[in-house]
Amino acid sequence: MEKLFFTKNVTNGIQVAHARGILVEMCYREKIPLHELTPNEIKLAITGNGAADKPSMQKMIQLLLKMDHFPKQDDAADAIGVALASGHMNIFQIK
């Protein structure tokens, strides 16, 4: 999961915090390990540059997944980035 960072848009930040709370509770209840990555850790794992911009992230994810197009929704793009970074950093151990 991406670590929550302070946002200028407080309304959006509150909604994200609520969703995160639900996910954290579900992981705890189901005994699913939960690891958090900062945006810089995600960017570093995907592009090799912790300060990469969004277009660089999108292009690298598109190349890694051999996608014809990149998802237009920022949330979908961010989720793909978190998943790829998590796998790349060997955070999840599949048994």
ZADO-1210 file (C-alpha; in nm, 4 decimals, padded with zeros to 6 digits):
<atoms>
<atom x="00.0000" y="00.0000" z="00.0000" code="MET" pos="1"/>
<atom x="00.1232" y="00.3484" z="-00.0731" code="GLU" pos="2"/>
<atom x="00.1998" y="00.5465" z="00.2407" code="LYS" pos="3"/>
<atom x="-00.0417" y="00.8300" z="00.2922" code="LEU" pos="4"/>
<atom x="00.1149" y="01.1681" z="00.2545" code="PHE" pos="5"/>
<atom x="-00.0354" y="01.5042" z="00.3420" code="PHE" pos="6"/>
<atom x="-00.2388" y="01.6461" z="00.0609" code="THR" pos="7"/>
<atom x="-00.3370" y="02.0024" z="-00.0167" code="LYS" pos="8"/>
<atom x="-00.6880" y="01.8837" z="-00.1011" code="ASN" pos="9"/>
<atom x="-00.8145" y="01.8004" z="00.2478" code="VAL" pos="10"/>
<atom x="-01.1468" y="01.6580" z="00.1246" code="THR" pos="11"/>
<atom x="-00.9704" y="01.4135" z="-00.1036" code="ASN" pos="12"/>
<atom x="-00.7179" y="01.3304" z="00.1705" code="GLY" pos="13"/>
<atom x="-00.9970" y="01.2407" z="00.4131" code="ILE" pos="14"/>
<atom x="-01.1591" y="01.0085" z="00.1574" code="GLN" pos="15"/>
<atom x="-00.8257" y="00.8367" z="00.0921" code="VAL" pos="16"/>
<atom x="-00.7681" y="00.7993" z="00.4666" code="ALA" pos="17"/>
<atom x="-01.1102" y="00.6364" z="00.5091" code="HIS" pos="18"/>
<atom x="-01.0424" y="00.3883" z="00.2292" code="ALA" pos="19"/>
<atom x="-00.6987" y="00.3086" z="00.3710" code="ARG" pos="20"/>
<atom x="-00.8494" y="00.2496" z="00.7144" code="GLY" pos="21"/>
<atom x="-01.0890" y="-00.0069" z="00.5722" code="ILE" pos="22"/>
<atom x="-00.8083" y="-00.1855" z="00.3862" code="LEU" pos="23"/>
<atom x="-00.5818" y="-00.1876" z="00.6917" code="VAL" pos="24"/>
<atom x="-00.8618" y="-00.3347" z="00.9035" code="GLU" pos="25"/>
<atom x="-00.9371" y="-00.6022" z="00.6417" code="MET" pos="26"/>
<atom x="-00.5708" y="-00.7018" z="00.6202" code="CYS" pos="27"/>
<atom x="-00.5454" y="-00.7181" z="00.9990" code="TYR" pos="28"/>
<atom x="-00.8646" y="-00.9217" z="01.0303" code="ARG" pos="29"/>
<atom x="-00.7593" y="-01.1692" z="00.7586" code="GLU" pos="30"/>
<atom x="-00.3968" y="-01.1820" z="00.8808" code="LYS" pos="31"/>
<atom x="-00.2670" y="-01.0520" z="00.5475" code="ILE" pos="32"/>
<atom x="00.0751" y="-00.8884" z="00.5799" code="PRO" pos="33"/>
<atom x="00.0604" y="-00.5208" z="00.4960" code="LEU" pos="34"/>
<atom x="00.3602" y="-00.3245" z="00.3763" code="HIS" pos="35"/>
<atom x="00.3658" y="00.0427" z="00.2930" code="GLU" pos="36"/>
<atom x="00.5848" y="00.2098" z="00.0335" code="LEU" pos="37"/>
<atom x="00.6492" y="00.5792" z="-00.0008" code="THR" pos="38"/>
<atom x="00.5882" y="00.7395" z="-00.3398" code="PRO" pos="39"/>
<atom x="00.9668" y="00.7786" z="-00.3786" code="ASN" pos="40"/>
<atom x="01.0242" y="00.4072" z="-00.3077" code="GLU" pos="41"/>
<atom x="00.7651" y="00.3178" z="-00.5721" code="ILE" pos="42"/>
<atom x="00.9212" y="00.5522" z="-00.8287" code="LYS" pos="43"/>
<atom x="01.2690" y="00.4179" z="-00.7520" code="LEU" pos="44"/>
<atom x="01.1575" y="00.0553" z="-00.7929" code="ALA" pos="45"/>
<atom x="00.9813" y="00.1236" z="-01.1260" code="ILE" pos="46"/>
<atom x="01.2102" y="00.3761" z="-01.2963" code="THR" pos="47"/>
<atom x="01.5337" y="00.3701" z="-01.0980" code="GLY" pos="48"/>
<atom x="01.4730" y="00.7344" z="-01.0062" code="ASN" pos="49"/>
<atom x="01.2961" y="00.8191" z="-00.6808" code="GLY" pos="50"/>
<atom x="01.2049" y="01.1626" z="-00.8167" code="ALA" pos="51"/>
<atom x="01.0539" y="01.0387" z="-01.1459" code="ALA" pos="52"/>
<atom x="00.7553" y="01.2305" z="-01.2793" code="ASP" pos="53"/>
<atom x="00.4182" y="01.0758" z="-01.3603" code="LYS" pos="54"/>
<atom x="00.4793" y="01.0496" z="-01.7394" code="PRO" pos="55"/>
<atom x="00.8072" y="00.8635" z="-01.6746" code="SER" pos="56"/>
<atom x="00.6286" y="00.6230" z="-01.4417" code="MET" pos="57"/>
<atom x="00.3507" y="00.5672" z="-01.6931" code="GLN" pos="58"/>
<atom x="00.5926" y="00.5000" z="-01.9776" code="LYS" pos="59"/>
<atom x="00.8006" y="00.2542" z="-01.7738" code="MET" pos="60"/>
<atom x="00.4925" y="00.0651" z="-01.6503" code="ILE" pos="61"/>
<atom x="00.3622" y="00.0515" z="-02.0070" code="GLN" pos="62"/>
<atom x="00.6957" y="-00.0943" z="-02.1214" code="LEU" pos="63"/>
<atom x="00.7191" y="-00.3429" z="-01.8334" code="LEU" pos="64"/>
<atom x="00.3673" y="-00.4738" z="-01.8905" code="LEU" pos="65"/>
<atom x="00.3837" y="-00.4514" z="-02.2708" code="LYS" pos="66"/>
<atom x="00.0616" y="-00.2471" z="-02.2760" code="MET" pos="67"/>
<atom x="-00.0714" y="-00.0830" z="-02.5914" code="ASP" pos="68"/>
<atom x="-00.2103" y="00.2065" z="-02.3851" code="HIS" pos="69"/>
<atom x="-00.1646" y="00.3233" z="-02.0350" code="PHE" pos="70"/>
<atom x="-00.4734" y="00.3520" z="-01.8064" code="PRO" pos="71"/>
<atom x="-00.6048" y="00.7074" z="-01.8148" code="LYS" pos="72"/>
<atom x="-00.7302" y="00.6986" z="-01.4554" code="GLN" pos="73"/>
<atom x="-00.4618" y="00.8168" z="-01.2137" code="ASP" pos="74"/>
<atom x="-00.5873" y="00.5791" z="-00.9435" code="ASP" pos="75"/>
<atom x="-00.5488" y="00.2768" z="-01.1714" code="ALA" pos="76"/>
<atom x="-00.2033" y="00.3900" z="-01.2774" code="ALA" pos="77"/>
<atom x="-00.0972" y="00.4403" z="-00.9159" code="ASP" pos="78"/>
<atom x="-00.2296" y="00.0979" z="-00.8157" code="ALA" pos="79"/>
<atom x="-00.0370" y="-00.0702" z="-01.0959" code="ILE" pos="80"/>
<atom x="00.2771" y="00.1134" z="-00.9846" code="GLY" pos="81"/>
<atom x="00.2351" y="00.0008" z="-00.6236" code="VAL" pos="82"/>
<atom x="00.1786" y="-00.3603" z="-00.7306" code="ALA" pos="83"/>
<atom x="00.4820" y="-00.3663" z="-00.9580" code="LEU" pos="84"/>
<atom x="00.7057" y="-00.1979" z="-00.7028" code="ALA" pos="85"/>
<atom x="00.5936" y="-00.4401" z="-00.4331" code="SER" pos="86"/>
<atom x="00.6725" y="-00.7369" z="-00.6516" code="GLY" pos="87"/>
<atom x="01.0036" y="-00.5892" z="-00.7596" code="HIS" pos="88"/>
<atom x="01.1072" y="-00.5275" z="-00.4013" code="MET" pos="89"/>
<atom x="01.0083" y="-00.8855" z="-00.3019" code="ASN" pos="90"/>
<atom x="00.7770" y="-00.7610" z="-00.0302" code="ILE" pos="91"/>
<atom x="00.5209" y="-01.0329" z="-00.0846" code="PHE" pos="92"/>
<atom x="00.6289" y="-01.3910" z="-00.0295" code="GLN" pos="93"/>
<atom x="00.3961" y="-01.6322" z="-00.2067" code="ILE" pos="94"/>
<atom x="00.3757" y="-01.9692" z="-00.0370" code="LYS" pos="95"/>
</atoms>
